């Protein structure tokens, strides 16, 4: 029986980072809405939103690099 090793490519890593960034961004906004303070961001919350956007942008920059191993 042959074994197949999973190789994580830059495209897969980019998609994963985009998904995690989007999930974090939506989670922060959802938590803010559940607390009833929609739109009233504190400094830590704004930094977390910026970090999640940065994570998504980093993932988007990896997508064009294709199927090379990460």
Order of alpha helices (4+ residues) and beta strands (2+ residues): alpha-alpha
